[in-house]
Amino acid sequence: MQLNEDPGDTDLVAHILDQARNGGCIVVRSTRVDPCRSRYRRALQLASTRGWQPDEILILHGMLLPRHRLQLETRLAGILGPGPKGRRNPDRPGRLLVFATGVIEQSLDLDFDHGVTDLCPIDVAVQFRGRIHRHAVNNPYRASWYRTPRLTMLWQPGQRGLPIVEPPDFTAGQPTGTYDGLVYAPYVLAASWHTLAQRRDPDGIVRLQTPRDSAWALESVYGEAIQGAGPVQALLDRTRSAYRDALAEEALQAEARLFLPFTRRRRTPVATYDLASGNNQGDGDKGGVTGIAAVSRLGEDSVDCLILYQQPNGTITYDHKGVQRADLGQRSPSHDVTAYRRQQKDLLANTLALPARWWDGRDGLQPIADWHHHPQPALRNKPVILLSPVGTCLSGPVGKLRYDHTTGLERL
């Protein structure tokens, strides 16, 4: 692993495009969607001058409609997944550049020649590392510069050469920072950086072998408090205190929100530990006792919104091209279960969770109660956003959002 200072989008993208000009499948993982989009767009701007074609550069993140995200994930699995019967995938491209968020490591069996990631928790880096040189059958065909599996982690330098891990705090007069610190605990980011920095060779390479070093790395970050860390100690102490307070608050919230289903014959309430998936509750859709199928975890509040396209003639469709006309009629499983399931599947494929914070502040989205109400049976009691074929918002939070089937949903 290489632990490098973040050179900025332009230099990063230019270096990758030049490095992989003669071959290589590279993935750049961003913690948040906005930097992911920024890097992708910069790559498209530089592509032609570096000899790349736009279709050799892709983007994948969680603000794409499931309909579009599934299409892209299927394409990636088809070209970067394993070949038939363990052989090399004949559809694997000579070069490819993928910009993604953490969704890239979720249930996708992909093999990249090299990976780049923002500073992230050590366990996330270990998981992401599993997408680099994943299929040994590809090793003989990898170019010399990525023949050795390597992950590059980028960090933003701050004062005294320490990493920037805390978000801006405008109330405290601290306008600088990184919003990545709202995604991952600043202490975990700082501890991961310190742990890796301490293990660097003179040539700047951090040599970790999985799974041999995984337990050590995780214990170094999540175990006892780090001591004697030199210049970074004050940052670790400050952020660890906030980290422990946040964990305690999350534990209180978990207890407050805990539901107590009675799944045993004596109607004994189920404890927190018993809510874990496994032999008692089932693994996925099948197995386990009746009563619990899935358990949620604390996360950012969101609102599920149905996003559809309205064509110039008024027709509402699932796609921007106007090919897939939306079925918005009344469907009932008791009358036609096949039609009902097909309709629900299509509606879910066009449903996206918008962060609840998008409604906060002076420039927040209009309250859903003020959105236009649609008379079609399938749209009743749903927050509906209608888009033009080019992605402008026609109905819903008009003027506040736009959607592109490649880069996803954005606030304006």
Secondary structure as UniProt FT lines:
FT   STRAND          2..5
FT   HELIX           9..19
FT   TURN            20..22
FT   STRAND          24..29
FT   HELIX           33..47
FT   HELIX           48..50
FT   HELIX           54..56
FT   STRAND          57..60
FT   TURN            62..63
FT   HELIX           66..80
FT   HELIX           84..86
FT   TURN            90..91
FT   STRAND          95..100
FT   HELIX           102..105
FT   STRAND          114..118
FT   HELIX           122..129
FT   TURN            130..131
FT   HELIX           136..141
FT   HELIX           144..146
FT   STRAND          151..155
FT   HELIX           159..161
FT   HELIX           170..172
FT   HELIX           179..182
FT   HELIX           186..198
FT   TURN            202..203
FT   STRAND          205..206
FT   TURN            210..213
FT   HELIX           214..222
FT   HELIX           230..232
FT   HELIX           233..257
FT   TURN            265..266
FT   HELIX           273..275
FT   TURN            279..281
FT   TURN            290..291
FT   STRAND          302..310
FT   TURN            312..313
FT   STRAND          316..317
FT   TURN            320..321
FT   TURN            333..335
FT   HELIX           337..349
FT   STRAND          351..355
FT   HELIX           356..359
FT   TURN            362..363
FT   HELIX           368..370
FT   HELIX           377..379
FT   TURN            380..381
FT   STRAND          384..387
FT   TURN            389..390
FT   STRAND          392..395
FT   TURN            398..400
FT   STRAND          401..404
FT   TURN            405..407
FT   STRAND          408..411
//
